[in-house]
């Protein structure tokens, strides 16, 4: 197992004075809290986040990963997401500088953000997403047809990684054969704690996308990559650097996130036969169930850079501090959602969730992600209506920029095939 999956020692409330900045009050310092090391013993990542933080101050400081604040109250997570005047997206991942390049639109603050976002928005329109549904269905059907008679699978490699990468490469008009090489890069992108490894990995992703960009410049096609290459901001074409970053963001944004969300949902259904049965018996419930399961398993752990000194809900944040806002804490806040760790497919909508962010940077890929998850569930439940965690195995989840499902063995009665 990798170093970032090591168990989290009990958080210490004792500061390490040599590295704690002077403006941080001693009582808010949890010197050794390292989110990369949050232990997820049973694969339930959001439960592990709560266990690691529930006895800590709602906004606390850690000296790990370059030193940063962590906000765990739902209202604080939402306030930071919405307030781009005080909280910049220019550094949205830890440790700071891990990407080593700009990636518009995600790390551009409003008002400039809008023009960059407009370049990619058409790729995620309802029509564009609907246009990808049949391919998604064909892909996942083939995958399930092959593995159903086996009676078991390693869900991450066999299923959840296959669909998003196939859809992404299809959207971009890139060769499907590149999937095997790209998947490990997408995983390292969110899970590497080491800055040098993270930056090299990002460069590898960018170099790959750049080859596609150069090809589309010479041979334009009817695909999203060509659309990005021809994109305009304030009446000018994107610079090479902007193109490199934007295309890499598209690669990074939708692979590990969708794959891991599918994994968290599969893990939950495998361990809760009554919920599985509800979906098998009533397919119309699937869209609501997806929203509820995304709320319960929100998996992105982004950060913001504090733009100017601010007293934030009683805590003095200083310009250039980093603050992490694990997205799960909004939809799991008991003041916003009754019994938030309970999964209830009949909650009255809208179900509060920050899983796809909020405000100007709200995930443009949310509808695409929901479509992929819905199509997978519809096809899977048709063929494999009963499944469980394979006896003798434990789901392997690590925490980083996302709560990533790394390995999930499932089994089911193969005799029926
Ligand atoms: C379950 C799947 C997904 C989740 C949970 C997710 C989550 C998020 C979140 C939380 C943000 C905002 C980050 C912040 O405010 O700190 C975001 C932004 C973004 N996501 Fe997603 N995402 C998912 C799928 C996708 C897909 C499929 C794509 C596209 C291929 C995508 C592309 C993007 C892009 C481009 C942004 C930046 C938007 C901007 O800055 O305006 N995401 N995502």
Boltz pocket constraint, residues with backbone or C-beta under 6 A from the ligand:
constraints:
  - pocket:
      binder: B
      contacts: [[A, 81], [A, 92], [A, 105], [A, 106], [A, 107], [A, 117], [A, 120], [A, 168], [A, 249], [A, 250], [A, 253], [A, 254], [A, 255], [A, 257], [A, 258], [A, 261], [A, 299], [A, 300], [A, 302], [A, 303], [A, 327], [A, 354], [A, 355], [A, 356], [A, 357], [A, 358], [A, 360], [A, 361], [A, 362], [A, 363], [A, 364], [A, 365], [A, 366], [A, 368], [A, 369]]
      max_distance: 6.0
